[in-house]
Amino acid sequence: MKEEEIESMRKVFNNLKKKIEPLSESPKIQALQKRVIDIRKDAIENNNELIAIAKESFKDNGIDCFYANDEMEAREILLDLINEEIESSNIDKNEVFIAKSKSNTLREINVSEFLEKHGMNIVETDLGDRILQLKKEDNNPVHPTGPASHLTLQDIANIVNESMDLDLNSVPREIMEAVREDVLKLLEKSYIGISGSNSIAAEDGAILMLHNEGNISIVQNKKLHIIVAGLDKLVPSLEDSVSIAKLETAYATGKPLTSYMNIVAGPSKTADIEKKLLKNMYGAEKVAVILLDNGRKEAIDECLWCIGCGNCIVSCPVYNIVGNEFGYSSYLGGRGVAMSKYLKDNKVSVGSGLYMCTLCGMCTENCPVLTPTYEIIESLRNTAQKEGLSREPHKKIRDNIKDKGSPY
Ligand code: SF4
């Protein structure tokens, strides 16, 4: 990231902090926090059981459920589902437009690059993500809910003008309206929506998704709606999902609620004509969920408690200096580095910043579920160095101690 981008990001983070801190101190949020900590710990401990329950509940609700061991399998399942839809709806293969919502899991499996290689057009529906998509280069997000927080108004105006061949002023509303009209026009031809999920209620067979823009309502109302979710998103009930969603919102935005909390528990249907069941009234005719392992089963429980609010990076001294170089894919900061070990391997985790962490513990202090990221990082450093993945200066210090009895 460029120095000026980091500067802009820091300004956004400072404003965010001022909103989150007072809300996090309210007794209501603290009570919610206690509840969510228990929910997350139990859910991760009982993940296998929840997977089995979710599969049954989805079946009862008419949702197709798939299990993907890794990202490659997830992409193949996704492609098969899309190709089936292309065939059944007689879509021109050169005119496939897919409405996509913001999702860490979709980024984890590189869905956009993959589907684009198969000739499809992916349209990001979240404004921040659409701006990054139009930017083309250096377009990794810097925060889970504010992906373009490092770009100034002028940067954004330039990106939009250049990519859409416009001459807009640097006026936020003008930019928003231009992007919205363009996205809606592209999606007139779209039959397929793909999204992630904030939480999945296993017993209810329901998927919860949070948003402010109203874009997920567009995605979920396409004829085919595919949801890709990590196994760690499973919790027992819808009440648990809503509790997590509320806490995540408070720690991500400093607001008690997002504008929308969509819950999908089946395809669109009606029985208003002689009680005959008809599918596809306004929403999706087919809903499919892909539950993704991709290393999660190997991860230590603590690493999976995360509810994805992003508050750890807001307070992280390393992230505030180097930005999204500290993290992996859209899993940002120390917790992202830790996740990268399980999603990939020790080498990737070293490349994502395993040795950048200061072990100060600010992330844990500011984490609503008290993820002990610095402890996880410390233990991953142990395993990484056993694989010979130490830093050169560290090796030198070790050799000096061995040879000379002194680090110098
Ligand atoms: S580790 Fe904690 S603070 Fe960081 S994103 Fe996850 S829940 Fe939020």
Residues whose N, C-alpha, C, O or C-beta is under 5 A from the ligand:
A	BS01	SF4	C306 I307 G308 C309 G310 N311 C312 R335 C363 N366 C367 P368 V369 T371
